[in-house]
Amino acid sequence: MEQPLCVPPPLRGTDPGSFAERTVRERWPRIVAQTIQVNDFPASINKRLRALHDELPDGPIRPLQDPGAPDLRLWNEWIAPYLGETWASAPWLFAEHYLYRRILEATGYFQPGPTHLLDPFRKQKTAALDPSAEAVAMLARAANERATCPEQARAHLPLLLLTSLWGNQIDLSMWSADKAPRHLGTTRETAHLLVNETEAAHAHLEAIAPARVDLLADNAGFELLCDLVLIDGLLAAGYAHTVVLHLKAHPTFVSDALIADVLELLSRLANASDSAPRLLAKRLRSHIAAGHLQLTDSFIWNCPLPMRAFPALPHAELARSDLVIAKGDANYRRLVDDAHWPFTTPFAEVVSYFPAPLLVLRTLKAEVVVGLEETRIGEVASRDPEWLTNGHWGVIQFYCPPRPVSP
Ligand SMILES: O=P(O)(O)OC[C@@]1(O)O[C@H](CO)[C@@H](O)[C@@H]1O
């Protein structure tokens, strides 16, 4: 009889000397202050944002005060277990999603008026593409070539996964876009992989083609372009007949992507001076029109729960996928309960609840990781003391649920 998995305690902002502690005490106040600086909000909103800033890190968790917001009931259910906790003592995964939802409460995102549905991170996200005009054209040219040659698209799958992975280094809650570390196109793009299960994922795609692939998006801007290039490649290769791109229902984690960010990116590509991005935009728009690329968003991707605790419906939806690709650090943390697992805990053991084949593409930006070899941990830790959080190291990990035994 298999022993039930015992999930370790979650990361918290009270973990002494941890990145979570630095985040709660230093990064989050800075993010709230920056939200005031980069916007031109009226005094009443800035007053609410400053009050939020002053709650961090030892203020109490409280119910949302956002009358009429579509997610109000859900959020107050999610908050209930942590009433009486502080920002620092609540689980970090919960507190971080709660922080971004409280920013929207303060700015009146769900309230009628001038800031209704106004993305407080719009300026940072828009700026994130500017420094990469040359890289955008290069990516588009390669994508356009693949679109005419399925064999090349299939052969390029490993490169497409690396491109999507290292696009995750650009994360505006951590760095401004022009300061993000860039491994793409250097020897670091494979040397800095702590786990590389590309081969198993590639074999899976060869076996199941043509498939339904679901991609859980992360950041807008350059990372989103890399994800769209991966999607374009999956369709060109014939690995996917349909790709469902899952986006956030509202702004969060500064740079996380909404449907609006996809549409804006396509519009910027379509108006590029270089013809290659224009051709890529035209093809992506035709994939959307034909239903081969489906853009969907859901409040579930803004929820503060570990994926293990997701309600039945999204689990059932993901179970229909032939491959779920989860991008980025926050999705990884959600997949592994944002818990203090020993780093050598087998990835398949931790995500055995997941209802579909799963591929994670993640640069490490938090002190949680599973599936590593002891020797690799020793090597990287001696070489780079910040390896868990500086975004310079990545994992490509693949899990395939055991096939149901036929009766
Ligand atoms: O999901 P992403 O964009 O790759 O990263 C999310 C993130 O910015 O938020 C947390 C720290 O505040 C970390 O998980 C990581 O730094």
The ligand as a Gaussian input file, in Angstrom:
#p B3LYP/6-31G(d) Opt

LIG

0 1
 O        6.741000      33.400000     -12.127000
 P        7.958000      34.230000     -12.416000
 O        7.580000      35.505000     -13.124000
 O        9.035000      33.440000     -13.129000
 O        8.596000      34.659000     -11.029000
 C        7.767000      34.986000      -9.953000
 C        8.585000      35.777000      -8.963000
 O        8.882000      37.007000      -9.524000
 O        7.883000      36.024000      -7.760000
 C        8.521000      35.406000      -6.659000
 C        9.338000      36.361000      -5.825000
 O        8.574000      37.462000      -5.463000
 C        9.420000      34.384000      -7.251000
 O        8.707000      33.240000      -7.433000
 C        9.802000      34.998000      -8.563000
 O       10.820000      35.865000      -8.313000

